[in-house]
Amino acid sequence: MPTTTAPVPPRVTQGRTLALIALLLAAFMDLIDVTILNVVLPSIEKDLGASPAQLQWMLSGYSLALALGMITGARLGDILGHKKVFLIGVSGFAAASALCGMAPGPDLLVAARVLQGLAAAVMIPQVLSQIQVMYAPHERGGAMAAFSALSGLAATVGPILGPALLSWNLAGLGWRLVFWVNVPVGVVTVIACLRSLPESRARHAVRIDVTGVIVSTVGLMLVLYPLIAASGRGERPVWTYPSITAGVLTLAGFWAHQRRVGARGGDPLIQVSLFRFRSVCGGLLVQLLFFIPTMGFFLVVMQFLQVGIGAGPMTAGLTILPWSVAVAVLAGVSAAVLLPRIGRATVQIGLVLLAAGFAAIAVVAGGATAHTGWTDLIWGVLIGGAGMGMIVAPLAQLTLGDVPVGDAGSGSALFNTVTQLAAAVGVAIIGTFFFARVRGLNGVSPRAVLADRFGDALAASLWLATVLLAIAFAATFLLPRRPSGVAPSGGASSDD
């Protein structure tokens, strides 16, 4: 029996603009934590003596916890009410951020990041669910575009805010301010939501599929843990391969279990029926293949800039800022102008541009010297950022446009789970590929040696990323030609 979310009465939607702002503020808090952390990771490495594997765990531990808890968090919203669960998630996220800010060592910081990811898993699914509940399908475009553009905005603010917080060094906190800023933001979000967010939950009584939670968690851990744990080692341990194989088989069992639960009228974690929509299947595949190389890129390019060629945090942030600005601008243009006119071609052009940007940066990195600077990277950064902006904004609409309002929770949970899985896998795969090529180097090595080795490592990582993007491009033909309900000029809408 599909989860059906009760629509919000018209009288409640009168204050939905403030509610939308509060929801977007929470989502922004989650997104900016990633963009800021990428910039300040070298400072954390130096201050806490963190290893490459611990640095990757600070990113992947968050993404892994978020991915593991996303579906359960969505179901909790259906059972207990989206507003209540959202407020719990925001409060938990702020508290976990404070723990991150107080962590005395890298291991405790990793643990606090995992707690932060679990809180986000409770918080984030309610955002898209509430948007789909508060807005009718024909009204949803603007709200969805605003949500999609958040990644661009966070990418714009993060590279500047992170170094600024390091420079201000308020109360001698340094990089810890990156986490402490979430506390007042969380408080403001909770206050705003208490006043404006409408109540909504599933119409029918639903239960959490405990067996499904356990099986999916075990399966994902068996797949993702060896990918992340092997980061920074010279070669992948033999045990990782049977672990990944067992994980895939476990996830296959989870899929079969979900089908059985749904067939007998139960409450599965995943509405398997959603995969009858070609848009859902295609969109999730493209999101996976696109996000793996992109999230890996942000980790390794900051290592190249700050450790390889010796740029400071602010210089590194300013170097990547054109990427962030291009993402923000093109996200808005693609959602409002390009997507209604050329449909899925928006995403396809974006993937081509992103691959071209990676290639341009790889060429520069392959010949990097101690004197390589932002002027050498600017064109690749701009082109890549423009491509990413053209992807992030329309992809959610193309993926979820056909999902019924009654399945909003399951649809948003699926989309966000795939995103976080891709982020965790991307940091693990691209990060491992990169760090394996700079092993044995340290800050006392000659700058020319660091620039050469880190440049070669970045170039190799980005060529791998372009291969993944080429596969993502092929997968875009599974997407509908146009968003649901949008017709070509002079004709009826087409989904193929």
N, C-alpha and C positions, 0 to 999 in steps of 0.2 A: 504494500500500500504506500504510494508516494507521500512524502511529507508535503503537506499543504499549509502554506502560511496565510493567515487571515489578513485580508487587506485592511489598511488603516482607514477609519472613517474620515470623510471629507473634512469634518470640523477639526480633526487632529492635524491634518496636513497644512493648516494655515500657518503654523510656525515651523514648517519644515526647512526653510532656508537656514535658520539658526541651527537646526538639528544637523543639516548637511555640513555646515561649517565645522561643527563639533566632531562629526565623524571623520571628516577629511583631516582635521587637526591630529586626531589619534593616528590615522594612517600615515600622516607625514612624520610623526614622531618615530614610528617604526622604520620608515624608509630612510630618514636622515641619519639614524644611528649607523646604518651600513655605510653610507657615503662619507660620514665623518670618520668612522673608524678606519677606513682604508687609508686616509691621509695620515692619521696619527699612529698607525701600527709601528712604523719604525721608531717612534719616540717611546712607545710601550716596550718594544724590544730592547731598547737601550736602558730604560729605567728599571725594568723588572728582570732583565736577562733572559727573555723568552727565546725559545728555540723556534726554528721555522715551523715545526709541527704544531707547537703551541699557538703560534700566530694564526695558522690556518684553522685550528680548533676554535679560536676566538670568533672567527667568521662562520665556520661550518657548524660549530656546536649550536649556535643560535639558529641557523637555518634548519639543521636537522631536528632540533626540538620543535621548531615551528611547523615543520612538515609532518612530524609524527603526531602532533596534537591538533592539527588544523581541522580534520574531519570530525573528531570528537568535540572540538570547540563549537563547530557549526551545529552539531546535534544538541549540545547543551543549550544553545540559543533557542532551538526549536522547542525544547522541553521546558526550560525555566523562564523563557522570555528573552528576546534579543536585547532589550534595554538593560535588564538586570545583569546578564552575562557580560555585556559590553562594559558596564561600569566596574565589574569585578576584574575584568581583564586590564582595563586602564590603570586601576589602582595597583594591581600586581606588577604591571610593567614599570610603574614609577618606583615601587619598592625595590624591585630587582635592579633597576638602574642605580639606586642608592647603594646597593650591595656592590655593584661593579665599581662605583666610585671609591669604595672603601677597601677594595681587594688589596692585600699586602703582597701577593705574589701571582705569577702567571696561572698556576693551577686553580687558585680560588677565583681568579677573574674568569677563567673558562667556565667554572661551575656556575658563577653568577650569570654569565651570558646564556647558559642553558636554561636557567630559571627565567631569564628575560624572554627567551624564545617561547617557553611554555605559556607565559602570560600573554604574549602576542598571539599565540595560537587560540587563546580564548577571545581575544579582542578583535582581531582582524576579520574573521569570518562574518561578524555581525555587521561590518561596514557595508559590504556589497548586498547582504541580505536586506538591510534597512533601506538602502537606495532602491532596490527592486520592489520593496513593499510600499515605500512612500510615493513613488512615481509610477504612473501608468506607462506602458511600453512606449507610447508616442511622446512622452515627456522625458524619457530616461536619457536621451542622448547627451544633453548638457551636463547632467550629474555624472554620467559615466565618463565623459570627456574630462571633467574636472578631476575625477579619481585617477584616470590614466595619466593625466599631466602631472600628478604629484611626483612621480618618479623623476621627471625632468626638473621640477622645482627643487626637490631634495638634492638632486645631483648638482644643481646650480649653487645652492646655499652651502652644502657640505664642504666642498673644497676650500671655501673661504672661512666659514665659521670654525672649522676644526683648527686650522693654523692660528686664527684670531684668538681662540680660547687658549691655545698654547702660549701665544705671545703675551696675553693679558696675565696669565698665571695667577689668577685671583687666589689669595690666601695660600699661595704656593702649591696649588692643586695640579697645575699643568694639565696633562691629558685627562685627568680625572673629571675635569669640568665637562668633558664630552658627555659623560653619563649623568652628572648632577643636573644639567639643564633640563633633563626629562622630568624631574620632580615637579617644578612649578608648572610646566606645560601640562603634566598629568592632572594636577589639581584644577587648573583652569578648565580642562576638558570635562572633568567630572562635574564641576559646577554647572557648566553650560548644558550638559546632557541631562542633568536632573531637572532642569527647567523646560527643556524643549523636545527631547527625544520621545517619540511616541512608543506606546507599549505594543508589542506584537509577538506572537508565538504560533506554534502549529495548531491548526484547528482540532486535529485528532490527537488523542493521547499517544505519545511515542515513547520508546525506551531506547536506552543505549545498548547497542549490540556489543556486550562485553567480550564475547569470543572474537568478534571481528576486530575490536580494538587490540586485543592481545596478539592475534595472528598477524595483523598488519604491522604492528610495532616490531615484532620479532623479524618479519620479513624485511622491512626497511632497514633495520639495524644490521642484519646479516649482509645486506648489499652495501650500505653506506659506510658502516664502521671500518671495514678493511680499506676502503678507498681513502678515508681520512687518516686512519692510524698509520698507513704506510707512507704518508707525506714526509718528505725530508730524508727518507732512507735511500741508500744507494740502489737497492733493487727491491721489488715487491716480494714480501715473504710468501712462501709456498702456500701457507694456510689461507691466504686471501682468496684464492681461486675456488676451493671448495665452499668457502663461506658465501661468496657471491652466488655460486650455483645453488646452494641451499636456500639463499634468500629469494632468488627468482622462483624456485619451486614453491616456496612458502607463500609468496605473493600470488602465484597461480592458484594455490589452494584457497587463499583469501578471496580471490575473484569468484571461484566456484561457490564458496560459502555465501557470498553476497547474493549470487543468483538464486541460491536455494532459499535464503531468508526472504527475499522479495517475492519469490514464486508462491510461498506459503502464506503471504499476507503479513509478514513481519516488518520490522523497521531496520533495513540494512543501513550501514554507514554511508555507502555509496549507492545512489540510485542508478543501477546498471542500465535502466531504461534510457538514461540520458545519452548513452552511446549510440542510440538509434539515430541521433542527429549527426549528420556528416560534419556539420560545423563544429560540434564539440570535439569530435575525434581529431579533425584536422587542426583546430586551434590549439589543443593541448599538446599535440606533437610539435607544432611550430614553436610554441612557447618553450618547450623543453630544449629543443635543439638550438634555439636562439639565446636562451638565458645561460646555458652552460658556458659558452666561450665569453660572453659579455661579462658575467660576474667574475670569471677568472681573470679577465683583462684588468679590471680595476685593482686587484691585488698585486699583480706582477708589474704593472706599469709604475705604481708607486714605489715598489722596491727598486726598480731601475732608476727612477728619478732621484730618490733620496739616498740610496746606498750606492748605486752604480756610478752616477755622475755627480753626486755630492750636493744636489739641490736641497735647500732648506724646506721645511714644511710649507711655508707660505709660497715660495717659488714653485714648489711642486703643485700646490693647489691652484695657483694662477695658471700654470701650464695646462692643467686639465680643465680649467674653467670654460674655455671656448667649447669644449665637448658638451659640458653641462648646459650652457646657454643655447647651443644648437638643439639639444634634446628638448628643452622647454619650448622653444619657438616652433620647431617642427611638429611637436606633439599637438599643439593647439591648431596649427594650420592643417595637419593631416586629418584631425578629428572633425574640424568644422568645414573644411573645404574639399580636401582631396578624397576622403573616404566616401562621401555621398556621390562624388562624380566618377571616380575610377575604381572604387571598391577595393578588392583584394590586391590590385596592382599597387596600391599604396604600400602594403607590407612587402611586396616583392621588390619594389624599387628601393625601399629602406634596407632590405637585406643586401642588395647589391652595393649600395653606398657604404654600409657598415663593413662589408668585406673589403671594399676599396680603401677605406680608412685604415683598417688593420694592416693591409698590405703596404700602404704608404709609410706607416709607423715602423713596420718590420724592416723595410728597406733602410730607413734612417738608423734604426737600432743596430742592424747588422754591421754598419760601419761606424758605430759610435766611438767617440773619443772623449777625453776629459773636458773638451771644450764644446761638446754637443749641448745645445740649449733649446729653449722653447721655440725659437724661430725655425729650427729644423723640423719640429714636430707639428707646427701649427696647422698645416693643410690636412694632414692625416687625422688630427684631432677634430677639426671642424667637419670633415666629410663623415667620419665615423659617428660623431654626435648627431649629425643630421639624419643619418640612416637609422640610428637607434630611436630617435624621436618619431620617425615615420612608422616604426613598428609598434612601440608600446601603446600609443593612443588607440589605434583602430583594432588591435588584435583582441582585446577583451570584448569589444562590441561584436566582432565577427564570430567569436567563440560562443558567447552567452546570449546572443540576440534571439535565438530560437528556443531558449530554455523557458518553460512556463513559469509564471510567478510562483506557483505552488512548489516548484523545485528550486527556488532561489538559493536556499541554504546549501543544498547539495551541489548546485552548479558553481557557486562562488567558492565553496570548500575545495572542489576539484581543481579549479583554476589556480587558486592560491597554493594548494599543496604541490602541484606540479611546478609552480614558480619557485617555491622554497627548496624542493628536491633538486631542481636544476641549479640553484645557487650553491647548495651544499656540494653537489657533484662537480660543478664548475670550479669551485675553489680547490677541491681535492685533486681533480685531474690536471687542470692548467697549473695550479700551484706546485704539485709534485713534479710535473714536467719541467717547470722553471727552476725550482730549487735544486733538482738533481744536477743541473748544469752550472751551478755556482757553489757547489759544496766545497768546503775547505777554504773559501775566501773569507776575509774578515775586514774590519775597518782599518787595520794597519797595512793592508796591501796597498801597493802604489795605485794612485788614482787611475792611471792609464790602464792598468790591469783590470781594475774593477769595472771601468767603463766598457772595456772590450768584452769581458766575460758576461757581465750582466746584459750588455747589448745583444750578444749572440743568444743568450737564454731568452730574452724577450722576443727576438725575431723568430726563433724556433716555436715559441709558444703561440705567437700570432699566426704563423702559417698553419699550425694545427687548428687554430680558431677559424680560419677561413674555410678549411675543409668542412668543419661542422656547419658553418653557415651555408655552404653549398648544398648540403643535405637538407637543411631547413628550407631553402628555396624550393627544392623539389617537393617538399611536403606542403607548401602553400597551395598547391593545386587541389588539395582536399578542402580548402576553405570555400565558402560560398563566394560567388562573384561580387555580391553586394550585401550590405547589412540587411537584416530582416526588416521588411516593410519599406525599403528604399528601392524605387523602380528606376531603371535606366531612362535616360531622356527619351520621351516619346513612346515608352513601352511599359510592359508589366515587369514586375520584379522577377528576378531569376536567382535561384540558389546554386546554379552550377556555372 
